[in-house]
Amino acid sequence: MPEKIDYDAKIPNNVDLSSDRRLQRALEGWQPKFLNWWGEMGPTLRTQGVYLRTAVSVGREGWAHFDHVHVPDYRWGIFLAERDGDRRIAFGEHAGEPAWQQVPGEYRADLQRLIVIQGDTEPASVEQQKLLGLTAPSLYDLRNLFQVNVEEGRHLWAMVYLLHAYFGKEGREEAEGLLYRNSGSPDTPRILGAFNEETADWLAFYMFTYFTDRDGKYQLGTLKESAFDPLSRTCEFMLKEEAHHMFVGTTGVDRVVLRSAQLIREHDTTDIAAHGGIPLEIIQKYINFHYTVSLDLFGSETSTNAANYYTAGLKGRWNETRRKDDHRLTDGSTFLDRPVDDGTWTQDEVQTLLALNLDLRSEYIADCRTGLKRWNRILAENDLGFRFSLPHPGFNRNVGINRGHHITPDGTIVDEATWQAGRRSWLPTTEDLAFVRSLMHPVYERGKIASWVAPPINGINGKPFDYEYVHLP
């Protein structure tokens, strides 16, 4: 598996695609369909060049090249991390055996399903962010939007390669379906609910890239542990690219919070809407919404499917090899908080193996708290008493044991009337969304930025903030 990527090929790759003419022809047949999808569902804004990062190698050093690229000419391709010829399966009933280079027949359907679900999320976010280029707060942010979008498109390529290369006719049909479904479509929606929600403003974009892309990090992390080595190496390289997406979210929210804090101090009021800022209460509501929608992506707290995937070696845990247990989980248990109809909480003891979704979600929640600490530190440094918080995991849930229960952000179980009365205080209202969207005006002059967000501390690849990251007509 070469580190360097062959950019002379019609489809850039490091998987020696030219040695398999049948696969090459199949993927070259899919390529124009992808480009048609990108033309219809990708970013609306026309540009004359965006300062983009393009992968040129999968090695640990110097893997990316930066330059202005005419976006329709971006070279989407197939990149897998380097192969470890001695890699062994780290968990499940096959632990200790050599990793699989082909799909075992008994796990074919399950592996295909896992790849399709992951693949379905990648183009969905591009579709959700289709219009954001029309209202970017700066050229720096506009560039980041394009960077995220082209890499999500490449992640789609990563999953399509696996479907074409290892799953025959059914895989090719599933690859077609990834372009057929569209985010929010009433007839052919994306598979997971969060990927049918709107991303209609830039605060939502920063929240999406913080919370929802962070879910993606954990899902890819479990697939990186897979016994199916091509899937493992694909996800390992995707994680390298995904880190920038979360950086966009983390620093994006940082900059909104900082700007709001500056306006509060400057005007000596928390009511900064009239001064072009986003009130802290609205930011909290956005956190509540995007965090809880992302929690739903982890599925039900207990799952026989997840247990079976683990036992079979298809999908591991986050940081599987660093865990200090038997990696089979046939013994052991954990406790799960469950709401009761009488308005109290109880604890169920469940087998560790059945609670893998809960385990992964717990890792994610701990990671999300780091963002809250960053944003609260900004408030403290500006001598503000307001503090952001993550709502209780039972709040605003449509998946799992909390679904159907009315649970407040502090974890109190209430009746429907109380829930409806508090809802406007906890989640973005129609008026909140309209206000935030009223601030979304494009700022495309070099070195200038919208009123509601602070400029970044550092530019991209050492460039200053006033660098012309995007050439516009």
C-alpha positions, 0 to 999 in steps of 0.5 A: 500500500503506497503512501503517495497518492497517484494523481495521474490516474483518473481517480486519485488513489493509493489502492493500485486501482489500475491493477483491477480493471473491472473495479476501475471501470465500475468506479469510473462509471460512478464518478460522473454521477458523483460529479452531477450530485456535487453540481446539484447538491454541493455548495451553491456559491460560485468561486474562482478558487478556494485555498484548499488542503488536498491529501498527497500522501497517507504517511505521518508527515507532510500528508497534505498540500495547500493551494487555491483550487477551482472547486469543480476541478477538486480531485476526489479520490480513494486513500487508505492508511498504510497497511500493518501486515501483522495486524491482529483482531483486537476483540471479540471471538476472533481476537488474536487472529489475523485481520481480514483482507476480504469480507467473510461470507457470514458477516457480509450483510452486517459489514455492508450495512455498517458501511452504507450507514456511515457512507450515508452521513457523508454527503448528507452534511454537504446537502445540509450546508448547501446554502451557507456559502451565500452568507459566510461571515468572512473569507476565512470561514467561507474557505473552511466551509468548502474544505469541510464539504470537499472532504465530506465528499471524499469520505463518501468516495471512501465508503463507495470504494469499499462497496464497489471493491468488496460487495459486488452487485449489491455494493454497487447498488448501495453506492447508487443509493448514497446519491439517490437519498437526499437530506430532508427529502420527504420521499428519500431522506437520509437514513439517520435523523440528524442528517435530515435537520437543517443547517440554515445559519452559521451558528448551526454550522459551528454547532454541527461541526462541533457536536455532530462531526464529533459523533462522526469521530467516535463512529469512525473510531469504532470502525477503525478497530474493525477486523475487516482491514480495508474498512479499518484503514479507510476510517483511520485516514478519514479520522485524520481529515475529520479533525479539521472539521471539529476544529472548525466547530470548536473555534467557531463557537469560541469566536461567537462566544468571545464576540458576544462577551465583547458586546456585553462588556462594551454595551453593559447589557446581556441584551446584545441582539440590538448591537448585532450579537447573539445573546448567550441564552440563544447560544445555550439553546443551540447547544441543547439542540445540536448536542441532543440530536447528536446523542440520538446518533448513538442509537439505543443505550442497549443494543443486541446488534452492537453486541453482535457486531462486537463479538463478530469483530466488525465494530469495536470500542473507542480506543479498544486496544488501550482498554484493560479488560478481556476484549470479549466482554462476556462477563461484567455489567454496568448500570443504566439510568432509566426514567420511570412513568411516576417521574423518578429515575431507576437504575437497571443493571445490564450486561457490558456487552449489551451496553456498547452504545452507552459506552461510546456515548459516554466517551463522546459526552466526556469529550463534549465537556471540553468544549463547554470548558473552553467556552466558559473560560472565555466568559470567565476571562471577560468577567461574566457570570453566565455559564454554558452547560450540557443538558441531561442525556435524557433531554429532548431525545427521540431515540433510546430509553428516554424517548417519549419521556419529558425530561428537562435539561437538569434531568427532572422528569415532568409532565407534558404541560410543564415540558411545553411551557419550558420548551421555549426556554430550552430549545431555539424558538422560531423567533430565535432562529429568525433572529440568528438568520437575520444576522447572516449577511456575507462579508467577503472583503479581505480582513473583514468579518461579520458583527456577531463573530470574532476573527480567528486567532490564527489563519490557515496553514500560517496565512494571516486572517486577511489572506484572500482564502477565496477568489470570488468572481 
